[in-house]
Amino acid sequence: MIFSNYELFVTLRYLNSKRREKFVPFITLCSLLGIAISVMTLIVVIGVMSGFERDLKTKMMSMNAHITVEYSSTDGIPNYPVISEKIAKIKHVEASAPFIMGEALIRTRHGGKGVVLKGIDPELENSVSDLESYIQAGDYKIDGKQVLIGSELAQYFHLAHGDVLIINIPTRSATSFGLIPRELKCTVAGIFKSGLYDFDMNFVYMPLSTYQAFLGIETVSGINVRVDDFDKAFSLKTQIMQQLGFPYYARTWIERNQNLFRAIQTEKVVMFIILVVAIIIAAFNISSTLVMTVMEKTKDIGILKSLGASRTSVMKIFLFQGAIVGVIGTILGVFLGGIIISKIDTIADLVSRMFGFEVFPKDIYLFDRIPAYISVWNTGIIAVCAVVISVVAAVYPAWKASILRPVEALRYE
């Protein structure tokens, strides 16, 4: 056995000392709470950042295709049906859909705003994105002068299904009164809610044919491609570029958002390091507690060694003390972290009401709620790190106790 009965008995007695050294159990409790709070904080922070990354990927992939094929010329892709057929013949490609994207200004009775106007073929778009599944009101099928708008945009301008809005684009039309911006009066056919604030606030969808007629063109901005496994997007991108050749080029969904995901990953690593340092600081309390215990228990250590206790046994007593504090503190921290993660939106709303400011502004953080995800892998790493740090913090005091000589320990007793 690693620990004999008497070693466990002595360790537990030292943890719950009721004699004159009552200050030691209080410091032990502080050490335990320090570990628990540090672990709890680390789990909550990493959980929110992991949830943010996971939800962002999910939403991005549901609203965007895995690969986007574009044309080097600003005139757009000519003869795009032929290009779509070539792409469809490539193995692992499931579907493709042409689109036009540009900037526009919408005007309503409640004001105006700049938006991203995207022209789509509803039938084909449904095969490369999940836009239809996000429709909250109205109909996904649009034709003529009908548009789809996001829930945040609808709320901002008090728009509902069937309301009218005017769309202006930068291209100008020549009239007898001179050059004037082109405008189109459209009807709101449907309202979608993706959960991504940027999409729900800034994107307006209209039929591809309507947008082409509006611009006076027959080309498209690009072709969205969905593959059977998004992990193959990079290899398929290369195949598509080889198949189409210059001046076509392709980008994966990760490349279009690589700066964002790289920033999230960097922040996760930095926050993990910072909060592990917080656990190390909390572990210093364990070390100081054990040093005080060794000083208080010098006589007891001397008696144990005079009765035949080995250096290893004495060291085990104090190492086990540090391990118990670390394990209990870690379990408590994981439990509290799990509760906070599960109730994080409720807690954020309560803090917002108490202090009068928005904890999680959705126009900044893209989401309409706080994303949180508890990963078993991340939680395990955090727990193991906390326990190991706690045990390491106990090594020096345990070693000092183990090298005490019985004669010196009992000299003044």
Secondary structure as UniProt FT lines:
FT   HELIX           5..15
FT   HELIX           23..63
FT   STRAND          67..71
FT   TURN            74..75
FT   TURN            78..79
FT   HELIX           80..88
FT   TURN            91..92
FT   STRAND          93..108
FT   TURN            109..110
FT   STRAND          111..120
FT   HELIX           122..125
FT   TURN            126..128
FT   HELIX           131..134
FT   STRAND          135..138
FT   TURN            144..145
FT   STRAND          146..150
FT   HELIX           151..156
FT   TURN            157..158
FT   TURN            161..162
FT   STRAND          164..175
FT   TURN            176..177
FT   STRAND          178..192
FT   HELIX           197..202
FT   STRAND          203..207
FT   HELIX           208..215
FT   STRAND          222..227
FT   HELIX           230..232
FT   HELIX           233..244
FT   TURN            246..247
FT   STRAND          248..252
FT   HELIX           253..256
FT   HELIX           258..296
FT   HELIX           298..306
FT   TURN            307..308
FT   HELIX           311..342
FT   HELIX           344..355
FT   HELIX           362..365
FT   HELIX           376..402
FT   HELIX           406..410
FT   TURN            411..412
//
